[in-house]
Amino acid sequence: MKTLMDIAKVVRSKNAGPFSITLDVLFDSEEMYRLVKEKNFLSRERIAGLYHLTPEDITEVVYFDQAWGIKVTYNREISSGTIGDRDVYGAQQHAPLITLPVEELFTERGTDNGT
Protein backbone atom coordinates (compact mmCIF):
# COMPACT_ATOMS: atom_id res chain seq x y z
CA MET A 1 0.00 0.00 0.00
CA LYS A 2 1.37 3.40 -1.01
CA THR A 3 1.41 6.16 1.58
CA LEU A 4 1.83 9.92 1.38
CA MET A 5 5.50 9.49 2.27
CA ASP A 6 5.94 7.34 -0.85
CA ILE A 7 4.85 10.16 -3.16
CA ALA A 8 6.11 13.20 -1.22
CA LYS A 9 9.71 14.27 -0.83
CA VAL A 10 9.21 15.90 2.58
CA VAL A 11 6.51 15.52 5.22
CA ARG A 12 7.19 17.48 8.41
CA SER A 13 5.57 19.39 11.23
CA LYS A 14 6.56 22.34 13.37
CA ASN A 15 5.16 25.05 15.60
CA ALA A 16 3.38 27.92 13.98
CA GLY A 17 3.45 29.89 17.21
CA PRO A 18 2.52 28.56 20.65
CA PHE A 19 -1.08 27.75 19.71
CA SER A 20 -0.75 26.19 16.24
CA ILE A 21 1.01 23.38 14.38
CA THR A 22 1.98 23.52 10.72
CA LEU A 23 2.24 20.45 8.53
CA ASP A 24 4.33 20.77 5.37
CA VAL A 25 4.12 18.37 2.44
CA LEU A 26 6.61 18.99 -0.37
CA PHE A 27 6.80 17.09 -3.64
CA ASP A 28 9.65 16.59 -6.12
CA SER A 29 7.16 15.86 -8.90
CA GLU A 30 4.75 18.44 -10.25
CA GLU A 31 2.46 15.61 -11.36
CA MET A 32 2.12 14.24 -7.80
CA TYR A 33 1.64 17.73 -6.35
CA ARG A 34 -1.08 18.56 -8.90
CA LEU A 35 -2.82 15.24 -8.33
CA VAL A 36 -2.99 15.77 -4.55
CA LYS A 37 -4.11 19.37 -5.03
CA GLU A 38 -6.73 18.72 -7.71
CA LYS A 39 -8.28 15.82 -5.78
CA ASN A 40 -8.31 17.97 -2.60
CA PHE A 41 -6.70 14.97 -0.94
CA LEU A 42 -5.47 16.94 2.08
CA SER A 43 -8.82 18.53 2.79
CA ARG A 44 -9.76 20.07 6.12
CA GLU A 45 -12.05 17.11 6.76
CA ARG A 46 -9.36 14.50 6.09
CA ILE A 47 -6.79 16.27 8.26
CA ALA A 48 -9.35 16.77 11.02
CA GLY A 49 -10.13 13.05 10.96
CA LEU A 50 -6.46 12.08 11.10
CA TYR A 51 -5.77 14.35 14.03
CA HIS A 52 -9.06 13.88 15.91
CA LEU A 53 -9.99 17.53 15.42
CA THR A 54 -12.97 19.36 13.97
CA PRO A 55 -12.67 20.89 10.49
CA GLU A 56 -12.93 24.30 12.19
CA ASP A 57 -9.67 23.56 14.02
CA ILE A 58 -7.88 23.48 10.66
CA THR A 59 -7.11 27.15 10.17
CA GLU A 60 -5.34 26.96 6.80
CA VAL A 61 -4.73 24.69 3.85
CA VAL A 62 -2.41 26.59 1.51
CA TYR A 63 -1.03 25.41 -1.84
CA PHE A 64 2.29 26.80 -3.07
CA ASP A 65 2.36 26.00 -6.79
CA GLN A 66 5.87 27.38 -7.32
CA ALA A 67 7.33 25.07 -4.66
CA TRP A 68 4.99 22.08 -5.19
CA GLY A 69 4.14 22.32 -1.51
CA ILE A 70 1.12 22.22 0.75
CA LYS A 71 0.95 23.81 4.20
CA VAL A 72 -1.77 22.86 6.67
CA THR A 73 -2.11 24.72 9.96
CA TYR A 74 -4.26 23.62 12.85
CA ASN A 75 -4.94 24.75 16.40
CA ARG A 76 -3.07 22.93 19.14
CA GLU A 77 -5.19 21.36 21.84
CA ILE A 78 -2.58 22.39 24.42
CA SER A 79 -0.32 25.39 23.89
CA SER A 80 3.38 24.76 23.40
CA GLY A 81 5.26 24.34 26.65
CA THR A 82 2.17 24.07 28.83
CA ILE A 83 1.84 21.25 31.35
CA GLY A 84 0.65 18.23 29.43
CA ASP A 85 2.29 19.25 26.15
CA ARG A 86 4.24 16.25 24.85
CA ASP A 87 5.86 17.94 21.85
CA VAL A 88 6.97 21.48 22.66
CA TYR A 89 8.38 22.08 19.16
CA GLY A 90 5.58 20.38 17.25
CA ALA A 91 8.21 18.36 15.41
CA GLN A 92 6.59 14.94 15.90
CA GLN A 93 3.09 15.74 14.69
CA HIS A 94 3.52 14.64 11.07
CA ALA A 95 3.36 10.89 11.87
CA PRO A 96 -0.31 10.43 10.88
CA LEU A 97 0.44 12.02 7.50
CA ILE A 98 3.38 9.82 6.56
CA THR A 99 1.29 6.67 6.87
CA LEU A 100 -1.79 8.12 5.15
CA PRO A 101 -2.80 5.71 2.34
CA VAL A 102 -2.93 7.36 -1.10
CA GLU A 103 -4.31 4.50 -3.21
CA GLU A 104 -7.53 6.41 -3.93
CA LEU A 105 -5.51 9.02 -5.81
CA PHE A 106 -4.49 6.42 -8.37
CA THR A 107 -7.56 4.21 -8.57
CA GLU A 108 -9.70 7.21 -9.49
CA ARG A 109 -7.28 7.95 -12.35
CA GLY A 110 -7.46 4.42 -13.70
CA THR A 111 -3.90 3.53 -12.78
CA ASP A 112 -2.56 1.63 -9.81
CA ASN A 113 1.18 2.09 -10.16
CA GLY A 114 1.46 5.57 -8.62
CA THR A 115 3.21 7.12 -11.60
C-alpha positions in Angstrom: 0.0 0.0 0.0 1.4 3.4 -1.0 1.4 6.2 1.6 1.8 9.9 1.4 5.5 9.5 2.3 5.9 7.3 -0.9 4.8 10.2 -3.2 6.1 13.2 -1.2 9.7 14.3 -0.8 9.2 15.9 2.6 6.5 15.5 5.2 7.2 17.5 8.4 5.6 19.4 11.2 6.6 22.3 13.4 5.2 25.1 15.6 3.4 27.9 14.0 3.4 29.9 17.2 2.5 28.6 20.6 -1.1 27.8 19.7 -0.7 26.2 16.2 1.0 23.4 14.4 2.0 23.5 10.7 2.2 20.4 8.5 4.3 20.8 5.4 4.1 18.4 2.4 6.6 19.0 -0.4 6.8 17.1 -3.6 9.6 16.6 -6.1 7.2 15.9 -8.9 4.7 18.4 -10.2 2.5 15.6 -11.4 2.1 14.2 -7.8 1.6 17.7 -6.3 -1.1 18.6 -8.9 -2.8 15.2 -8.3 -3.0 15.8 -4.6 -4.1 19.4 -5.0 -6.7 18.7 -7.7 -8.3 15.8 -5.8 -8.3 18.0 -2.6 -6.7 15.0 -0.9 -5.5 16.9 2.1 -8.8 18.5 2.8 -9.8 20.1 6.1 -12.1 17.1 6.8 -9.4 14.5 6.1 -6.8 16.3 8.3 -9.4 16.8 11.0 -10.1 13.1 11.0 -6.5 12.1 11.1 -5.8 14.4 14.0 -9.1 13.9 15.9 -10.0 17.5 15.4 -13.0 19.4 14.0 -12.7 20.9 10.5 -12.9 24.3 12.2 -9.7 23.6 14.0 -7.9 23.5 10.7 -7.1 27.1 10.2 -5.3 27.0 6.8 -4.7 24.7 3.9 -2.4 26.6 1.5 -1.0 25.4 -1.8 2.3 26.8 -3.1 2.4 26.0 -6.8 5.9 27.4 -7.3 7.3 25.1 -4.7 5.0 22.1 -5.2 4.1 22.3 -1.5 1.1 22.2 0.8 0.9 23.8 4.2 -1.8 22.9 6.7 -2.1 24.7 10.0 -4.3 23.6 12.9 -4.9 24.7 16.4 -3.1 22.9 19.1 -5.2 21.4 21.8 -2.6 22.4 24.4 -0.3 25.4 23.9 3.4 24.8 23.4 5.3 24.3 26.7 2.2 24.1 28.8 1.8 21.3 31.4 0.6 18.2 29.4 2.3 19.2 26.1 4.2 16.3 24.8 5.9 17.9 21.8 7.0 21.5 22.7 8.4 22.1 19.2 5.6 20.4 17.3 8.2 18.4 15.4 6.6 14.9 15.9 3.1 15.7 14.7 3.5 14.6 11.1 3.4 10.9 11.9 -0.3 10.4 10.9 0.4 12.0 7.5 3.4 9.8 6.6 1.3 6.7 6.9 -1.8 8.1 5.2 -2.8 5.7 2.3 -2.9 7.4 -1.1 -4.3 4.5 -3.2 -7.5 6.4 -3.9 -5.5 9.0 -5.8 -4.5 6.4 -8.4 -7.6 4.2 -8.6 -9.7 7.2 -9.5 -7.3 7.9 -12.4 -7.5 4.4 -13.7 -3.9 3.5 -12.8 -2.6 1.6 -9.8 1.2 2.1 -10.2 1.5 5.6 -8.6 3.2 7.1 -11.6 
